[in-house]
Amino acid sequence: MAVTNTPTTCDGFFIVILTTLIISSSLFGTSNAQLNATFYSGTCPNASAIVRTTIQQALQSDSRIGASLIRLHFHDCFVNGCDASILLDDGGSIQSEKNAGPNANSARGFNVVDNIKTALENACPGVVSCSDVLALASEASVSLSGGPSWTVLLGRRDSLTANQAGANSSIPSPVESLTNITSKFSAVGLNTNDLVALSGAHTFGRARCGVFSNRLFNFSGSGNPDPTLNTTLLSSLQQICPQNGTGSGITNLDLSTPDAFDNNYFTNLQSNNGLLQSDQELFSTTGSATIAIVTSFASNQSLFFQAFAQSMINMGNITPLTGNSGEIRLDCKKVNGS
């Protein structure tokens, strides 16, 4: 695996842990052999460059698009594996995952995925899958925002259906307990180190009031705010998201460098400045193994970058369709011939 650290812009573990990150679980054994970095070298050698150029253009008018694109990859891989099922619209027997609770009115960036796919179809018709588009777009989004680069393994194919019920049940929720979230990661072969590293993607992007307002006034029915929420941040958030408000307000996930991919997410947790309940729980859950990992990432950005890159590869290996399974969609929104 090639990992390079790009200097962070101002804009916007221990040995055991590192060893664990590098050793893939048995779940990934087969897919690691099937996915490879040179899958398109003979059929679409400029695929990665085309994806990167399209995202560069999108970033000029939408500073949060990188975070939105990587979120699509996350939410795709946790439901039936990395098969681009999240991109399918309603139609025929398909109930779109876009309308599942974790995605409805929050998943975004589909237009940019379509733009990437159009550019790829113009260059290499019928070659690059939509699921590989999401994997390539995630790497480009992170590296263009100052984060690490990594070698993306390719060769996934696209699903013929969606799983809305699975999206409702399998995607980790920002208001779940750390125990439940850990179980959901474990269910797809990802461990606690992956959980903490991948949560670091919340170092850029935005969140709506609706996903963290439970912390602001009456946390868990206590009648008081979440005690693990920094009081200065609490006051600010209560202004953005008033009690009995619409829940449509938006704020930065990382209050210090909202558009830069860096390790400030972890230093924020150390001062109780995690925005989501699921973020702050990584550091504030007494006795949790996640605390030491947060501490190590907060003090060593290079360590976080290396771990994040490996965990993205691990996540991208969740039960992909390969060989003759699935198809290469010509339009990411619908199965071929529909």
C-alpha positions in Angstrom: 0.0 0.0 0.0 1.3 3.4 -0.9 0.4 6.1 1.5 1.6 9.7 1.1 0.8 12.6 3.3 -0.2 15.8 1.6 0.5 19.0 3.6 -2.6 20.3 5.3 -3.9 23.6 4.3 -5.0 26.1 7.0 -8.2 26.5 5.1 -10.4 24.7 5.7 -1.3 3.2 18.8 0.7 1.6 19.6 2.5 -1.1 17.7 -0.3 -3.5 18.4 -2.8 -1.1 16.8 -0.7 -0.6 13.7 -0.2 -4.3 13.3 -3.9 -4.9 13.6 -4.6 -2.3 11.0 -2.3 -4.0 8.5 -3.6 -7.5 9.0 -6.9 -7.9 7.1 -9.5 -10.2 8.6 -10.4 -13.4 6.8 -13.5 -11.6 5.4 -11.3 -9.8 3.0 -9.1 -12.6 1.8 -11.0 -13.4 -1.4 -11.8 -9.9 -2.4 -8.2 -8.7 -1.8 -7.2 -11.3 -4.5 -9.9 -10.2 -6.9 -9.6 -6.4 -6.5 -6.3 -4.9 -7.7 -4.8 -1.5 -8.3 -4.2 -2.0 -12.0 -7.6 -3.3 -13.0 -8.2 -0.6 -15.5 -4.7 -0.1 -16.7 -5.4 -1.6 -20.1 -9.0 -0.5 -20.5 -9.3 2.9 -18.9 -5.8 4.1 -17.8 -6.9 7.6 -17.1 -9.8 6.6 -14.8 -8.3 7.9 -11.6 -7.3 11.2 -13.2 -10.8 11.7 -14.7 -12.4 11.2 -11.3 -9.9 13.6 -9.7 -10.4 16.3 -12.2 -14.2 16.2 -12.0 -14.0 16.5 -8.2 -11.5 19.4 -8.4 -14.1 21.2 -10.5 -16.9 20.4 -8.1 -14.9 21.7 -5.1 -14.7 25.1 -6.7 -18.4 25.7 -6.1 -19.1 23.3 -3.2 -16.5 23.1 -0.5 -18.3 20.2 1.3 -18.6 17.9 -1.8 -15.5 15.8 -0.8 -17.1 14.9 2.6 -20.4 14.2 0.8 -18.8 11.8 -1.7 -16.9 9.8 0.9 -20.1 9.5 2.9 -21.8 7.9 -0.1 -19.0 5.3 -0.2 -19.4 4.6 3.6 -23.2 4.2 3.4 -22.9 2.0 0.3 -20.3 -0.4 1.7 -22.3 -1.0 4.9 -25.3 -2.3 3.0 -24.7 -5.5 0.9 -21.1 -4.5 0.5 -19.5 -1.9 -1.9 -21.8 -2.4 -4.9 -23.1 1.1 -5.7 -26.6 0.1 -4.5 -26.9 3.5 -2.8 -26.9 5.2 -6.2 -30.0 3.4 -7.6 -33.3 5.4 -7.9 -36.7 4.0 -7.2 -38.0 2.0 -10.2 -39.7 -1.3 -10.9 -39.0 -3.6 -7.9 -36.2 -1.3 -6.6 -36.9 0.6 -3.4 -34.0 3.1 -3.3 -31.6 3.3 -0.4 -31.7 7.1 -1.0 -35.0 7.1 0.8 -33.8 5.1 3.9 -33.6 7.0 7.2 -29.8 7.5 7.2 -29.8 8.9 3.6 -33.1 10.7 3.1 -32.6 14.5 2.8 -29.0 14.1 3.8 -27.0 12.0 1.3 -25.8 14.3 -1.4 -23.3 14.4 -4.3 -25.2 12.2 -6.6 -24.9 14.8 -9.4 -21.1 14.8 -9.1 -21.1 11.0 -9.3 -23.2 11.3 -12.5 -20.7 13.9 -13.9 -17.8 11.6 -13.1 -19.6 8.6 -14.8 -20.4 10.7 -17.9 -16.8 11.7 -18.2 -15.7 8.1 -17.8 -18.2 6.8 -20.3 -17.0 9.4 -22.9 -13.4 8.1 -22.4 -14.0 4.4 -21.8 -17.6 3.3 -22.5 -18.9 0.5 -20.4 -15.7 -0.1 -18.5 -15.6 1.6 -15.1 -18.2 0.5 -12.5 -20.1 3.0 -10.3 -18.9 1.2 -7.2 -15.3 1.9 -8.3 -16.3 5.5 -9.0 -17.3 5.8 -5.3 -14.0 4.2 -4.2 -11.9 6.5 -6.4 -13.9 9.6 -5.5 -13.3 9.0 -1.8 -9.5 8.8 -2.2 -9.5 11.9 -4.4 -11.8 13.8 -2.0 -9.5 13.1 0.9 -6.2 13.8 -0.8 -7.5 17.0 -2.5 -8.5 18.3 1.0 -5.0 17.8 2.5 -5.4 14.2 3.6 -3.5 11.1 2.7 -3.4 9.4 -0.7 -3.6 5.6 -1.1 -3.6 3.0 -3.8 -7.3 2.3 -4.5 -8.0 -1.4 -5.3 -10.4 -1.8 -8.2 -12.5 -4.3 -10.0 -15.9 -4.0 -8.2 -19.1 -4.5 -10.2 -22.5 -2.9 -9.6 -25.5 -4.4 -8.0 -28.8 -5.2 -9.8 -30.9 -4.1 -6.8 -31.0 -2.0 -3.7 -31.7 -2.8 0.0 -33.6 0.0 1.6 -34.4 -2.1 4.7 -30.7 -3.0 5.1 -29.8 0.7 4.8 -32.2 1.4 7.7 -30.7 -1.3 9.9 -27.0 -1.6 9.0 -25.7 2.0 8.7 -24.3 3.3 12.0 -26.4 6.2 13.5 -25.0 9.3 15.1 -27.3 8.8 18.0 -26.4 5.2 18.8 -24.3 3.9 21.6 -20.6 3.1 21.0 -21.5 -0.6 21.7 -24.1 -0.7 18.9 -21.8 1.1 16.4 -19.0 -1.2 17.2 -21.3 -4.1 16.5 -22.3 -2.7 13.2 -18.6 -2.3 12.2 -17.9 -5.8 13.4 -20.8 -7.2 11.3 -18.9 -6.1 8.1 -15.5 -7.2 9.3 -14.2 -3.9 10.6 -12.6 -3.6 14.1 -12.3 -0.9 16.7 -9.2 0.6 15.0 -11.1 0.9 11.8 -14.1 2.5 13.6 -11.9 5.2 15.1 -9.9 5.8 12.0 -12.9 6.0 9.7 -14.8 8.3 12.2 -11.9 10.7 11.5 -13.6 11.4 8.1 -15.7 13.8 10.2 -12.7 16.1 10.1 -14.5 17.8 7.1 -18.1 18.3 6.0 -21.3 19.5 7.6 -24.2 18.1 9.7 -27.8 19.1 10.1 -29.3 20.0 13.4 -31.5 16.9 13.3 -28.5 14.5 13.8 -27.1 16.2 17.0 -30.0 18.2 18.5 -30.7 15.3 20.9 -27.6 16.6 22.8 -28.6 20.2 23.1 -31.6 20.4 25.5 -32.9 17.0 26.8 -30.2 14.4 26.4 -31.5 10.9 26.9 -34.5 12.3 28.8 -32.4 13.9 31.4 -33.9 17.4 30.9 -30.4 18.7 30.5 -27.8 18.9 27.6 -25.3 16.2 27.0 -22.7 16.6 29.8 -19.9 15.6 27.4 -20.6 18.6 25.1 -18.3 21.6 25.6 -20.4 24.4 27.1 -19.1 27.0 24.7 -19.9 24.8 21.7 -23.3 24.0 23.3 -24.3 27.7 23.4 -23.3 28.2 19.8 -25.2 25.1 18.7 -28.3 26.1 20.7 -28.4 29.4 18.6 -28.1 27.5 15.3 -30.6 24.8 16.4 -33.2 26.3 18.7 -35.4 24.0 20.7 -38.6 23.1 18.7 -36.9 24.5 15.6 -37.1 23.0 12.1 -33.9 21.0 12.5 -32.7 22.2 9.1 -29.8 24.3 10.3 -26.3 23.2 9.2 -22.9 23.5 11.0 -19.4 22.2 10.6 -18.4 18.8 11.9 -14.9 20.2 12.7 -15.2 23.6 14.2 -11.5 24.4 13.7 -10.6 23.5 10.1 -14.0 22.6 8.6 -12.8 21.9 5.0 -9.4 20.5 5.7 -8.7 16.8 6.2 -6.4 16.7 9.3 -6.3 15.2 12.8 -8.1 18.1 14.4 -11.2 16.0 14.7 -9.4 14.0 17.4 -8.1 17.0 19.3 -11.6 18.3 19.2 -12.8 15.2 21.0 -10.2 15.7 23.7 -11.8 19.1 24.6 -15.4 17.8 24.3 -15.9 19.5 20.9 -17.2 16.5 19.0 -20.3 17.5 17.2 -22.1 14.2 17.0 -22.9 11.9 20.0 -21.2 9.1 18.1 -18.1 11.2 17.7 -17.7 12.3 21.3 -18.4 8.7 22.6 -15.1 7.6 21.2 -13.3 9.6 23.8 -15.9 10.0 26.6 -17.0 6.4 27.0 -15.3 5.3 30.3 -13.0 2.4 29.9 -13.4 2.2 26.1 -10.5 0.9 24.0 -11.2 3.8 21.6 -9.8 6.4 24.0 -6.2 5.4 23.6 -6.6 5.3 19.8 -8.2 8.8 19.8 -5.2 10.0 21.9 -2.7 8.5 19.6 -4.3 10.0 16.5 -4.6 13.4 18.2 -0.9 13.5 18.9 0.3 12.1 15.6 -1.4 13.1 12.3 0.8 10.8 10.2 -0.3 7.9 12.3 -3.9 8.8 11.7 -3.3 9.3 8.0 -1.7 5.8 7.6 -4.5 4.2 9.7 -7.2 6.0 7.8 -5.8 4.9 4.4 -5.6 1.3 5.5 -9.1 1.3 7.0 -10.5 2.8 3.7 -9.0 -0.1 1.9 -10.4 -2.5 4.4 -13.9 -0.9 4.0 -13.6 -0.9 0.3 -13.1 -4.7 0.4 -16.4 -5.4 2.0 -18.0 -8.2 -0.1 -17.6 -6.6 -3.6 -19.2 -8.1 -6.6 -16.5 -9.3 -9.0 -16.1 -11.5 -12.0 -19.4 -12.1 -13.7 -21.5 -11.0 -10.7 -23.6 -7.8 -11.1 -22.9 -5.5 -14.0 -21.1 -2.4 -15.1 -24.0 0.2 -15.0 -24.0 2.7 -17.8 -26.0 5.1 -15.7 -25.3 4.9 -12.0 -29.0 5.7 -11.1 -30.5 2.7 -12.8 -29.7 -0.9 -13.8 -28.9 -1.5 -17.5 -32.0 -1.9 -19.7 -34.4 -0.4 -17.2 
